Amino acid sequence: NADAVLLVLGSRESQLHTGLRQLDLLIDVLGVPAERVRIVVGQTGGPSSADKHAITNTIAGHLADRGLAVDAWLPWDARGAKRAEQQGRPLALARRRGAYARTVKSLLDELFVTTTSTPRPKRRKYRLPAPTQTSGVREGDEVVWQR
């Protein structure tokens, strides 16, 4: 009954084969329609993964056979991985402004639709004074306003 099923495929060969087997189970055995399956490829460009172009061609070919396409490519973030290991936090939270976190945020924004149509406006703490205009006196090329 889910609106979408998110499957994360790894970029290494063993991760890709395992992920494709899980994808076949989702579509064939569980009967999830292909329109509801969202595919994310993780850690492209990492130190132990193949060339980015080769990964793209391989994964695109396997998914095209199943009538699917990749929804997001998660980039490798070395600084984020180091920080996540040091802090013991998920990668997207360890370095929030990194490319990995931005990609995850944009994917989640696509998947989850907010229920509120307009945000509530914030009130200012202090009112700004309205400028008063009394008379203008010309001095050369500039106008000097007096109160």
N, C-alpha and C positions, 0 to 999 in steps of 0.2 A: 503493500500500500504506500510505499515511499514515493515521493515526487521525483527524487533523483538518488542515484547510487553513485558515490564517488569512489573510484578505484585509482590508487596511486601505483604506477609502474616504476620500477627502478631502471636505471640506464645501463647497468651491467647485464651481461648475457644471462647469467643464472637468475637474476631478479626479473628480467624480462620474460623468460620462459615460465617462471612461477606465476607472474602476474597474468600472462595470457591464459594459463590454465584456470586461474580464478575467474577470468573474464568469460571463458567458455562455460564454467559452472553457473555463473550468474545468468547468462543468456539462455543456455540450453536446458540445464537441470532445473533452475529456479524459475525460469520463464520471465525474467525481467526484460521488458521491451528495450530495444537498442536506443530508442529516443530518450530513455530515462537514465542511461549510463553516461556518466561524465568521467573522462580519462585525464589524469594528470601524470606527467612524466617528471620524476624527481631527480635532482642533482645532476643535471646535464652539464658537462664541462668540468667535472670533478677530476681529481688526480688519477683515479683508477678506472675511469670510464673511457670509452672509445672516442673517436673524433665526433664532434657535434653533427657534422653533415651525415656521417655514416649512421649515427643513432636516429636521426630524423628520417632518413630513407628506410631503415629497417622497421622502425615502429610504425611509420605511416603505411608501409606495405602490409604489415600484419593486421593493422586496424581497418584498412580499406577492404580487406577480404571479409571482415565481419560487419562492414557497413558503418564503421565508427571513425571518429577523428579525435585528435588530441585537443582538449579544452585549454590546458595551460602547461607551460614548460617551466619547471622550477629550476632556477640557476644555482650553480654551486656558489656558496658563500663561505670562503675559508675563515674570514674573521668572525663571522657569525657562528661557525662550527666550533671554533676555539673558545669563544665566549660562552656558548651553550654548555660546553664541557666543563669550563671553570665554574659557572654559576649553577649548573644542574637544572637548567631551564630548557624548554623547547626552543628550537632554532629560530622560529619566527618571533619569539618574545625576547630572546637574548640580544638581538640586534634589530630593533624595530624599524630602522630607516634603511636597512639593507635591501638589496634587490630581491632576495628570497621572501622577506616579509611583505614587500610591496606586491609581489606576484600573488602570494597567498591572500592578501587582503582584497585585491581586485577580483580574484576567483570567488571568494566568499561573498563579496558584494553582488556578483552576478547570480550566485546560487540562491541567496536568501533575499527575499523581497521584504522591505520594511513595511509595517502595517500602518504607520502614520504617514499621511500624505505631506503635511507641512510641519516643519519643526516649530516648536514654541519660541516666540521671540524673547530675547533676553532684555531685561530692563536695565537702563543705565542707573548707576548709583547716584550720580550727581547730574543735574541738568546743566547744559551748557548755556551761558548767557548769550542772548541774541545781540548782535552788534548794533549799536545805536549810531545813527547818522544824523549829525546836526547841520553843519555847513562845511562846504569845501572852499578852501582858499588856494588859489593857484600861486605857486612859486616856481618860476622857470617852467620846466617840463613835467614836474611832478605835482600831484595834488596832495595837500596836507589836510587831514580831517581833524576838526576840533570838536571837543565835547562841550 
